[in-house]
Amino acid sequence: MLWSFYTMDRLVSFLRVPLVLLLLVRCVAIHVGGHGVGEQPLSKIAIHRALYALHDNASIKAEPVLLGIKGEDSQWITVKIDSPGPSEDDWVAVFSPAKFNSSTCPSDDEPRQQAPYICSAPIKYKFANDSTADYTKTGKASLKFRLINQRSDFSFALFSGGLSNPKLLAVSNTIAFVSPKAPLYPRLSQGKSWNEMTVTWTSGYNVIEAVPFVAWGLKGEPQSQTPAGTLTFSRNSMCAPPARTVGWRDPGFFHTSFLKELWPNSLYTYKLGHRLFNGSYIWSKSYYFKSSPYPGQDSLQRVVIFGDMGKAERDGSNEYSNYQPGSLNTTDQLIKDLDNIDIVFHIGDITYANGYISQWDQFTSQVEHITSTVPYMIASGNHERDVPGTGSFYDSNDSGGECGVLAETMFYVPAENRAKFWYSTDYGMFHFCIADSEHDWREGSEQYRFIENCLASADRQKQPWLIFAAHRVLGYSSSYWKDGSFGEPMGRESLQKLWQKYKVDIAFFGHIHNYERTCPIYQNQCVNKERSHYSGTVNGTIHIVVGGGGSHLSEFGPVQPTWSVYRDVDFGFVKLTAFNHSSLLFEYKKSSDGKVYDSFTISRDYRDVLACVYDGCEPTTLAS
């Protein structure tokens, strides 16, 4: 059966096809107690219920038609609506690719439903009366959308019936970027050696169309070219809905180049390139980065750490203010202070795409200024990895069916196996051990052995600042249980003896959307009563929850234990500044103003790290 209707500029045909079982999974991160509950805004749209209700007198038009004429990878669009029967629940969806009818649906043996059938979620939406208060009276509205280059064209659709019972009233003209396949959104990462930087980016070019590479070199000197590898993934790589169904969108191609034998502390410039087989070249704009210091080098080194940021829309779409109110503030504060940041760690819950693939492009665009300039190291969180029956340690579908594929493919980390998202990395006087809380970390597990080896490999004379990080709280937080001692109990019991044995300075966690600092602690007891300055022996680890990067905030539990030094229910991030081998500054900054609200310093000598402490002594003998 063929359904057709007239739009303003084109004919859109809907074909009856087998219905994919579209479970619009409302991937909500539900946790005990006061943990913030975040719902992916696109999951509110029951797109599988959309009805054909085109109205001859309803229209929607978008302009300009051609985007990126001056090389821009984002542009503001004006969408004008005219509806003969306006309602306060009318809304406008942005679809990409522009053709969103049933001909693009995957075939399946599931029961059929009546055509027309829209089998893909939009990439963003707004209600028609968002910018025009009298829309319900006049039926006319003008909305502003900000679009980024996502390798395909766009169209806009006017729906009535709200998000739960959408009725398609009108479809707009198609608009597109001049160079939709262009290389975009570079993401830097530390390589497996200190003098290696990796560059990962997204494009629309497969290797059968063009050869990807990076042109790079010391600033002011001739550039060399280094080839890049190319990866992608298919719908079949997704593990569950909505990633396999309405959330699916072609992700494009991901290219990674390894820039090796870098000079320490040196400024490099680079461009992303694709050489087409006709001999022509496609170039990105120019970027720059500063290479890593030699491990142990005594110089000013600055590290930013946070979790749970997610993405948000600068055009106000997707009900941004109710979903991730702090995300843009965190991003903008980091950009503002970027000249004073050397490396960033985003420890899990990266985008909260929750199976809506288009949102990863939105996130990489949002953080591009950061990720293209400094190494952006990520950790795996529940919203990246967890799907029942796929080897996740936790039996939930917090990732919306992504099962780690997006994070592992779109971002590089120096892990031996990126599907097992644990790794170590060095930056000057820092040694980082990044764990994967979504895989087993209990004593005897493969990851536990990695963590011990990572901690044991730190040469504290050269790298005095030993940092552990994971997404879920494997240590201490007072956000939940009545006894004020929340964490993954198995994690704390398994790992705290390692933290103590190897004298970990600070352990960072996300997952809980607030900020909390403990005293130096071991086995639920403060081992140092100072609050603002720590010196002498390392006889306990300071635990930091820094999950206020941007998603819903979490309240604290009713009890504040003695080991909880500072708590804050707000959006923010942590900055570590190592001045030398003996002096470290810790600062907690709020995303709203960038000001410091909690801080402490650590000062000590190498002998303080070697000193014998409880459960942290090397065996000795009196033999001579």
GUNUMAR-590414 format. One record per residue: x, y, z of N, C-alpha, C in turn; residue in three letters. Coordinates in steps of 0.1 Angstrom, whole numbers, plus 5000, padded with zeros to 4 digits. Atoms other than C-alpha are relative to their C-alpha. Last residue first. Example, Ala and Ser with C-alpha at 12.3 -4.5 7.8 and 13.67 -1.06 7.14 Angstrom:
499149895000513749895071499250115008SER 500949885000512349555078500950125000ALA 
// end
This chain:
498949915005572349155593501149914994SER 498850075004568949005600501050104995ALA 498949964992566449225618501349944996LEU 499450104992563849185591501250065007THR 498649964996561349405573500549885008THR 499450094990558149345553501450045003PRO 499250115006556949655534500549915011GLU 498650014997554349855553500649884992CYS 499349955011550949975542501550005002GLY 500350085012548449795563500750054988ASP 500950114998548950065590499649934987TYR 501349964994551750305579499249875002VAL 500950114996555450265572498750055006CYS 500150034986557050565555499049895002ALA 499350124996557950545518499749965014LEU 500750105007555450815508500649865004VAL 501350014994556751045535499249894993ASP 499950094989560350975524498649985007ARG 500150145005559451135490500049905012TYR 498750045007558751465507499849854996ASP 499350114993555351615516501349974992ARG 498649985001552851895509500849885007SER 499150114995549251845501501450044998ILE 498750025006546852135497500649885007THR 499050044991543152185502501349984993PHE 498650025004540252335485500849955011SER 499350094990536452385485501449984995ASP 500950014988534252655469500649905010TYR 499650114992536652785441499150005013VAL 499349974987534953005416500349885008LYS 498550035001534152905380500850035013GLY 499249885000530753095381501549975000ASP 500849885003527952845374500950125000SER 500149975014530252545370499350134997SER 501450015005531252545406500050044985LYS 500649885006534952485413498549974996LYS 501350035005536552225437499350134995TYR 501049905000540252295441498749944994GLU 501350065004543152065450498950115001PHE 501249934996546652205452498849944994LEU 501250025008549751975452498850095005LEU 501149904998553252055465498849984990SER 500349994986556251825470498750085003SER 500250144994557051695435499550005014HIS 498750085000556352035420499849875006ASN 499049895002553452285414501449944999PHE 498750054995550952005408501050114997ALA 498849935005547552165402501249955008THR 498850034993544451955405501150074994LEU 498749975006541152095394501149975009LYS 498849994992537751945403501250044992VAL 498950095004534351995387501250035009PHE 498649954998531052155394501049904995GLY 499250045011527252145394501450055002PHE 500049905010525552175428500949944989ASP 500950045011524651975458499950114989VAL 500649905008527752035479499149944990ASP 501050055010529451835506499350124993ARG 500749905007532651895526499049944990TYR 499549874997534551695552499250124993VAL 500549915011532651365553500450155003SER 498949995011534751135575499650094989TRP 498949914995532551215606501150014989THR 499050074992529451085588501250095004PRO 498749955005526751325576501049935009GLN 498950014990523451135581501350054993VAL 500349934987520151215564501250015010PRO 500850074990521351115529499850085013GLY 499350084990522551365504499149935009PHE 499949954986520651495474500849905009GLU 500450104990521551415439500150065013SER 499350014987521651655410499449905010LEU 500949984988520351585375500849995013HIS 501350075000523051585348499450035014SER 501049945008525851845343498649945001GLY 499649945013529251765357498950074992GLY 500949885003528051715393500350064987GLY 501050045010529551365397499050114996GLY 500149885008532651475416499149974988VAL 501150025009532651235445499950134992VAL 500749895006536151255461498949954991ILE 501050045010537851015484499250124996HIS 501149915001541051105502499149964989ILE 500349945013543250805508498850095001THR 501450025004544950715541499750074987GLY 500550114992548350695558498549984998ASN 501250025007550350905534499349885006VAL 500250145005553051025558498649994993THR 499550124993553651395563499649874993GLY 498550015002551551685551500449875008SER 499550144996547851755546501549994997TYR 498650025004546352105545500549875006HIS 499649925011542752215545501449984996SER 501149975010540751985567500550074988ARG 499949875006543151825592499050014989GLU 501149914996541851535612500150144994LYS 499449874999544051265596498950105002ASN 498650024995543450895598500750135000VAL 499149895003539650935595501449975006CYS 499449914989538050595600500950114994GLN 501149914994535650405577500550095011ASN 500950084992538350135570499050085008GLN 499850155002540850385558499149935009TYR 500850104993540250755553500549864997ILE 499250135003542151075544499449895009PRO 498749994994539151315551500949884994CYS 499850074987536251285527501450055005THR 498650034997535251525499500049935014ARG 499750034986531751535484501549975001GLU 498650004997530251685452500249975015TYR 499749894991526951605436501550005003ASN 499949865006525451385410500150115010HIS 500949924991526251035423500250154996ILE 501250084998527750835393499050075010HIS 501249925005531151005396498849935005GLY 501250075005534250885415498950094995PHE 501149925006537751005423498949914995PHE 500850095008540350835446498850084996ALA 501449965001543051065460499349904991ILE 500349874994546551005473498650035000ASP 500649925010546950635467499650135007VAL 500049864995549350495493499450094989LYS 499349925010550150165475499950155003TYR 498750065002549149945505500950094991LYS 499249984988546250175515501549954997GLN 499849864999544650205480501050035012TRP 499049955010545249835476500350145001LEU 498750044995543649755510501050034989LYS 499449914991540749975500501449965005GLN 499049915005540049785468500750085011LEU 499050065009538149465477501250104998SER 499350114993536249595507501149944992GLU 499349944989535349925490500849895007ARG 498949935005534349755458500950065011GLY 499050105005532249485474501250084995MET 499350064989530449755493501149914996PRO 500250145004529649965462500849925011GLU 499050035010529450295480499749864995GLY 500450065013527350445507501349974992PHE 498750065004528550505543499749934987SER 499149905005526050745558501349944995GLY 498750004992524450475580501050104994ASP 500249944987521050565566501350015008LYS 500550084989522150475531500050075013TRP 501150095000522350715502499749955014TYR 501349965006524351025496498949915002SER 501050004990527150975522498650044993SER 500949895002529850865498498949995010SER 500949944989532850645502499250114994TYR 499549974987534850395480498950065009GLY 499450124994533850215449500650025014LEU 499349974987531550505440500549865005VAL 500850034988530650425404500950025012ARG 501349935001532650585376499249995013HIS 501050095005536250505385498750074999ALA 501349955004539350695393499249894995ALA 500950105004542650635412498750064996PHE 501449975001545350905414499349874995ILE 500750135005548950865425498550025001LEU 501449984999550851205428499349884994TRP 500550014986554451135436498550005001PRO 501449965002555551065400499349985014GLN 500149915012559351065400498550044998LYS 498949905000560050945435499850094988GLN 500449884993556650775435501150105002ARG 498749964994557550535407499750135008ASP 499849864998553950405401501450025006ALA 499149955010553950055388500450145002SER 498750044996552349915420501150064991ALA 499549934988549250115414501449975004LEU 499949865003548849985379500550085011CYS 498849985008549749625388500150154997ASN 498850014991547149635416501350034992GLU 500049884991544449785393501349985009ILE 499549885007545249525366500250125009PHE 498650025002544949235390500650124992ARG 499349984987541649365402501549994998TYR 499849864998540549395365500750035014GLN 499049955009541149035358500350155003GLU 500449975014539248935389501150054992SER 499950125008540848775420499550024986GLY 498750064999539649055443500049864993GLU 499850074987536549215430501449935000ARG 498749944995536749465400500349935014TRP 499650054986534049295379501450065004ASP 499450145001533149515349500449965014HIS 501150085006530849825349500549864997GLU 500950054990533150005374498949914995SER 501250015007535950035348499049935010ASP 500750134999539050155365498750004992ALA 501449985003541450435356499349874999ILE 500550135002544850435373498550014998CYS 501450034999546550765369499749854997PHE 500350135005550150855376498649965002HIS 501250084996550851225380500149864993PHE 499850054987554251405380498849925005MET 499049944991554251445343500249945013GLY 499949865004551051295329501050075010TYR 499149914992551050925330499850144994ASP 499449905008548250685319500850095009THR 499249914993546750365331500650104991SER 498749975005543850165317500850095009TYR 499149964989540550005323501350034994TRP 499649865000537749995297500850045013PHE 499850004985537549635290500650135003LYS 501350054995535949665255500149985015ALA 500949894997538949895248498749955004ARG 501250045007541349605252498950105003ASN 499650125008544949685261498849954992GLU 500350124994543650035272500549884991ALA 498950095002545250355260499849875008PRO 499350004987541850535256501249894999VAL 498850094998540450635222500450015015TYR 498949944992536950785220501149905001PHE 499949855003534350725193501150065008MET 499749975013534650345192500350154997THR 498850075004534750245228500550044986GLU 498949954992532250505239501349944995ALA 499849865004529750415211501350055007LEU 499549995014530150035215500350154997VAL 498649965001529850025253500550034986GLY 499150104995526649825254501550034998CYS 498849975006524650075234501149905003GLU 499650105010521349915242501350034993GLY 501050005011519850205261500449914988GLY 499349945012523050255281499050004989SER 499849864999521150225314500650064988ASP 499849955014519849885304500250155001ASN 500949905004520349715338500250044986SER 501050055009521949405352498950114997ASP 501349964995525149545367498949974990TYR 500050054986528549375361498650035006PHE 499949894991527949415323499949955014SER 498849994993528649105304500250115009GLY 498949975009526049145277501350015008THR 499650115008523048975293501150034991GLY 500150134994521449295306500549894990PRO 501150065007522749615290499949865006VAL 500850114994525149845309498849964991ASP 499850145002527950015290498949915003ARG 499350045012527850385283499949854998GLU 500749955012525150495307500749984987HIS 501150085003526650275334499250044988ASN 501049994989529950455332498849914996GLY 501350065003533150385313499050015011SER 500250134993536050625318498649954996ALA 501350044995537150905295500149875008ILE 500050144996540351095288498749965006MET 501350014994540151425269499949855003TYR 500550145000543751515260498749995008PRO 499350074989543951895255499549865000VAL 498949934995543152115225500849935011THR 499049985011540751935202501250065005SER 499450135004538851785232501050024988THR 499250064989538252125248500749884994ILE 498949904997537052325218500949945010HIS 498950005010535152015206501150095004GLU 498850004993533051975238501250014990VAL 500049914988529652065224501450015006GLN 500049865004530351915190500150095012SER 498749975005531351585205500150144994THR 499149984989528151595225501450034995PHE 500349874993525851665196501050025011GLN 499549895008527551385176499850145007ASP 498550004998526951155205500650104991TRP 499649924989523251255206501550005002GLN 499749865004522551115172500650095010SER 498649985005522950765186500350144995ILE 500449915010519850765208501350054993TYR 500550085011520650455229499550094988GLY 500950114997520950625262499349934988ASN 500850035013522450935248499049895003ALA 501450044997523451025284499249984987TYR 501049935007526551185269498649995005THR 499549905010529551085289498950094994ILE 501249935004528350895319500350124992ASP 501250085002531850805330498750094999GLY 500050144994534950965345498649944999ILE 501550014999535551265322499749865004HIS 500550134998539351325328498550015002PHE 501350024995540851635313499649865002VAL 500750135003544451725306498749995008ILE 499150085008546652045306499449864995ASP 500450144999544252315318500949924991ILE 499550054987545252675324499649865003ASN 498549975000544852795288500649955013ASP 499350115008541452615288501550035000LEU 498750014993540052845316500949904993ASP 499549874996537152985295501349995007LYS 499549925012536652655277500650135004ILE 498750075004536452465310500650084988LEU 499049974990533852715323501349944996GLN 499649865002531852685291501150045010ASP 499249995013531652305292500650144999THR 498750074998530652305329500850024988THR 499249924991527952575322501449935003ASN 499449895007526752385292500850095009LEU 499150055010526152065312500750114992SER 498649954997524652225343501049974989GLY 499849864999520952215334501450055002PRO 498649984996520951865321500350145001GLN 499350125001517251755318501550015005TYR 500550104991514752015328500849875000ASN 500049954986516452315313499549905010SER 498649994994517352125281499950045015TYR 500349964986513752045272501350005009GLU 500050124992514951875240499850035015ASN 500850125004515552215224500249895010SER 501150024991516952525242499149884996GLY 501249945006519052635212498749985009ASP 499949854999522252575231498850074994ARG 500249935013521352205235500050165002GLU 501249915000522651995263500050084987ALA 500149895010525051705266498850095002LYS 501150015010526051475294500150124990GLY 500449875005528151575324498950004990MET 501449985001528251275346499650134994ASP 500850115006531851285358498650054997GLY 501449994997534551535367499349884994PHE 500750134999538351575367498550035003ILE 501449984997540551865355499349865000VAL 500950115004544351835357498650035004VAL 501349974995547052105358499049904994ARG 500950105007550752055356498650015006GLN 501449974997553452325365499149914992LEU 500549885006556852165361498650025004SER 500449904990559151905376499550134993ASP 499549875002559251625350499450105010GLN 499149964989558451285365500550144999GLY 500450054987557051145333501050045011PRO 499450134998558251375304499649955014TYR 498750004994555751645299500649865001PRO 499950044986552851585275501450025005SER 499650144997552551765242500249985015SER 498750004994550652095238500349865005LYS 499950064986547852105214501450015005PHE 498750004994546752295182499949925014TYR 500150014986543952305157501449995006TYR 498850034992543552405121499750005015SER 499349894995540252375102501249965008LYS 500749934989539352055085500750135003SER 499249964988540651955051499050055011TRP 500949944991539251765021500750035013ILE 499950024985541751684995498950085006TYR 500349884993541651624957500049975015SER 498849914998543451344939499750125008GLY 499949915012540351174924501250095002ASN 499350085010540750904951500150074986PHE 500950075008539951154978500749934989LEU 499649995014542651245003499049914992ARG 500450115008541051315036500450024986HIS 500150005015542651555061499449874995GLY 500550135005542551655097499850014985LEU 501249995008544751955106499649854996LYS 500450125008547451985132498750034993TYR 501249975007549552235152499649884991THR 500250055013551952145179498850054993TYR 501349975006553152325210500049954985LEU 499849925013555952155229498650024994SER 500449864998556052035265500150094988ASN 500749974988557951715256499650155001PRO 499149934991558951665220499250045012TRP 500249864997556651415204501150065009LEU 498749944998557951075192499850165001GLU 499050064991554450965180501350095000LYS 498949905003551251115165501149965011LEU 499150014989548850815164501250094997PHE 498749995004545850875141500950015012SER 499049974990542350765147501449994995THR 498650015004539450785123500950035012HIS 499249954990535750725131501549974997PHE 498750084998533250675104500950085010PHE 498949965008529550775101501249925003GLY 499049924992527250705130501150064992PRO 498750035006524150595109501150095007ASP 499749915010521250655133501449974995ARG 498950025009519550415156500250114990TRP 498849924997517450545184501149994990GLY 500349865003514150415170501250095002VAL 501349975007515350055168499950154998THR 500250095011518749895177498850044992ARG 498849995009519850175200499849924988ALA 500349945013516350195215501150014990PRO 500749875003516349905220500450105011PRO 501449994995519049635227499350134995ALA 500450124992522549515220498550005003CYS 500749964988523849745192499349885007MET 499049994989526449595169499350055013SER 499850144993523649485146501050005011ASN 501250024991522849855139500149875007ARG 501350015007526349885124498949995011SER 500850114995529750005136498650004994PHE 501449964999532550225124499349885006THR 500950104994536350215124498550064998LEU 501449975001539050385103499249895006THR 500850125002542850395109498550045001GLY 500950034989544750715104499349874997ALA 501350065004547750805083499249975012PRO 500150144994550451045095498749944997THR 501350065000551451355075500149865005GLN 500050135006554351585082498649945000SER 500950114994554151955088500349874992GLN 500750075010556952215082499249885006PRO 499150085008557752425113499249924989GLU 499149925008555952725128501049924992GLY 500549875005554252525155501150084993LYS 499749894991555752175157499650134994LEU 498649974998554151945132500150105011GLY 499749954986550851795120501550035000TRP 498849925003548951685089500450085013ALA 499849884992546651405101501250074995VAL 498749974994545351135078500050135008PHE 500049904989542250975063501550015005PRO 499050054991542350805028500150115011VAL 498949914997539150855009500949955010ALA 500349875007536150674993501250105001GLU 500150035015536950305000499750134992ILE 498650015006538250415034499949974986VAL 499550144998534750535043501449994994ASN 499250075011534150915044500549865005TYR 500950085008531351065064500749924990GLY 500249955013533651205091498949914993SER 501150065007534351175128499950064986THR 501049915005537651235146498949934993TRP 501150075005540251065168499050104995THR 501149915005543651215174498949914994VAL 500950055010546151025195499050104996THR 501349945000549151185212499249934989MET 500950035011552350995219498750065002GLU 499749915011555351105240499149974988ASN 500149864996554150955273500150094988TRP 498749964995553550605257499850155003SER 499550104990550250425253501450045005LYS 499850135006548650735237500549905011GLY 498650054998547151025256500149864993GLN 499950094989543851135240501549975001SER 498650044997542751405216500049915012LEU 499950044986539151415202501549965003ARG 498850084996538651595169500049985015PRO 500150034986535051715162501249915004TYR 500549914989534851715124500349945014LEU 499550044987536151575091499750105011PRO 498849944996533751685063500549945013ALA 499150104995531051445051501350055006LYS 500650094989528251695050501049905005PRO 499150115000530251955029499649915012SER 499350015013527652215018501049885000VAL 498749935000525452145048500749984987PHE 498850094999521852045042501350095001ALA 498849914999518252165042501249915002ILE 498850064996515151975030501150115001THR 499050025010511752145028501349945006ASN 499349885007509352105056500849964988SER 498650025001506851835066500750114992VAL 499349945012503351895078501549975001ALA 500849905007500651765102500750064987LEU 499249925009502051445116499250094991LEU 500750005013500051335146500850094990LYS 499749915011501951245177499249984987PRO 500950045011500251065206500250094988ASN 500550144998502751065235499149954989SER 499050105002504851365225499549865001LEU 498950024990502051605221500949894996GLY 500250124991499051545199501049985011GLY 501049974989500051775171500049885009SER 500950104994503251735150499050075009PHE 500949954990505151965127499049895004LEU 501450055001508051805109499250075011ALA 500849974988511451955101498649954998PHE 501449945002513951825076499350025013SER 501049984989517651765076498750044995PHE 500949885001520451645054499050005011ASP 501250035008523251405063499250135000SER 499850095011526851395077498849974991ARG 500150144996525951535111500049914988GLN 499750085011527051905107500049855005ASN 498650035002525552085136500149914988ILE 499650135005522152245138501549994998LEU 498550005004521052535160500349854996ARG 499350134997517252575160501550024996PHE 498650005004515252905161500649865005LYS 499150064990511452895161501550004994LEU 498750005006508953115143501049955011SER 498850004991505353065151501250004992ALA 498749975006501953115135501150005010LYS 499650115008498652945145501450024993GLY 499849965014497353285156500449884991THR 501049915005495653205189500250024985LYS 501350075000497652895200498850094995THR 500250105010500753065188498749935000TYR 501450005005500253365210499849904989ASP 501050024990503253315232498649994995ALA 501149925004505653265204498849985009THR 499649865002509053135213498950104996SER 498849964992508252805229500450144999ASP 500249884993504752785214501250055009ASN 500349895009505652525188499950145007ALA 501449985001507252285213499750134992PHE 500549884992510752205205498550004998LYS 501349945002512551895191499750125009TYR 500449904989515851715187498650054997LYS 498749974993517551435167499850115011ILE 499349875005514151295156501350025008PRO 500349894991513450925165500650134993ALA 498849944994513550675136499550125009SER 499350104992510850425125501350065006CYS 498749934998508150655113500849925009ILE 499350044988505250445100501450075000TYR 498649975001502550545076500749965013PRO 499249895005501350275076499250135000ALA 500449935012499250045097500950114996GLN 501049904997501049815120499750084988GLN 500049885007502949495113498950105006ARG 501349975005503849215137500050144993PRO 501049964990507549145141498750034993GLU 501250095000509448955115499050035010ASP 500050084988511949235108498749914999ASP 501050115001512949455079500149925013SER 499450135002514849775090498949894998PRO 500150094989512850095084500749874998CYS 498750014993514150345059500049905012THR 499150075009511250305035501349985007SER 499950144997508950385065501049934990SER 501250095001509550755063500349865001ASN 500350084988512250965078498849914999PHE 501150105003513751125047499949915012LYS 501249935002515651435060498949904997ALA 500249955014518451215074498650064999PRO 498850015008518251375100500449854999SER 499650135004514951475115501250004991PHE 499049995010514151785135500549854997VAL 498950104999510851765153501050034989ALA 499250015012508452055159501149915002VAL 498549994999505752045185500649984987TRP 499350025013502052105190501550015001ASP 499150125000500952055226500549974986ASP 498849984992499652415230500949875001GLU 500250054986497352365201501250025008SER 498950004991497052535167499649955014PRO 500750054987494252435143501149995011GLY 501449954999495052615110499349965013PRO 500950114997498852575115498650055001SER 501449955002501552795100499149895002ASP 501150094999505152735112498750084997ILE 501349934999508352915104498949904998LYS 501150095004511652745112498750085002VAL 501449954996514752965114499049914994THR 501050025011518152785114498750075005ILE 501449984995521252865134499050004988TRP 500749885005524452715120498650015006GLN 501349984993527152465130499450124995SER 500550134997530152315112498850015008ASP 500550034987530952645095499549865002GLU 499250104993533052655063499549965014GLY 498749944997531752975049500849905008LYS 499449945012528852815031501450055003ILE 498650015000528152595061500750064988GLY 499349974988524452555055501549984998LEU 498650055001522352565024500850055011LEU 500050135005518552595028501449934999VAL 499750025014518552895050500149854996PRO 499049925007515852855061501250045009GLU 498749984994513152605072500950084991ALA 499049975010509452595062501350045008LYS 498849974992506452445080501250024990ILE 498749995007502952435066501150035010SER 498949994991499452345076501350004992ALA 499749864996496652425052501150025010ASN 499649925012496552095034500450145003ASP 501149905002496651905067500550094988HIS 499649885008498651585070498950094997LEU 501149904998497251355097500450134992ALA 500149925012499251025093498850105001TYR 501150025009499650895128500250104988LEU 500349885009502850865149498949964990ALA 501549985001502550575174499650114991ARG 500650125006506150445168498450015000HIS 500049985015507350805175499449884993ILE 500650135004506250775212499950004984ALA 500749995012508551075221499549864996ILE 501449964997509551075257499150004988LYS 500850124997512650875248498650035004SER 500650065012513951185231499249875002LEU 501249935005514351365264499449934987PRO 499649955013516751095278498750074994GLN 500750075011515451065314500550074987GLU 500049935013517651155343499449924989GLY 500650095010517051055379499950084987VAL 500849935011519451225403499549904990GLY 499349985013520550995431499150064990HIS 500149875007518651065463500750014987GLY 499849874993517950715476499950124991GLY 500649994986518450395457500350145005VAL 499150054989519250425420499350035013HIS 500750014988517250465388500949945011ILE 499150054991519150585358499450005014ALA 499949924988516250615335501049945009VAL 498850034992516450465301500350095011CYS 499849884992512950505290501149975009ARG 499550024986513150225265500250145007VAL 499449884997511050305235500550005015LEU 500149984986510549945227500750135003LEU 499449884996510049935190499750035015LEU 500449994986509449585179500750125006LEU 499050044990510249645143499450025014VAL 499749914988507149665122501049945009LEU 500150074987507149495088500450105012PRO 498950094998506849755061499749925012VAL 500350094989503949965046501249905001ARG 500350145004505450235025499749925012LEU 499950094989505350615032499649864995PHE 500750125001506150855004500249915012SER 499450104991507251215008499149885000VAL 501050114997506651444979500749905009LEU 499750135006508651764979498949905004ARG 499050005011508752134985500249864994ASP 499849875006505852245007501049984988MET 499449904991504751895014500350124993THR 499349885006502251694993500650085012TYR 500749874997501151355005501050114995PHE 499249885005501750994996499350125004SER 500649884994500750655011500850114994TRP 499249885001501450344991499250125005LEU 500949885000500050005000500950125000MET 
// end
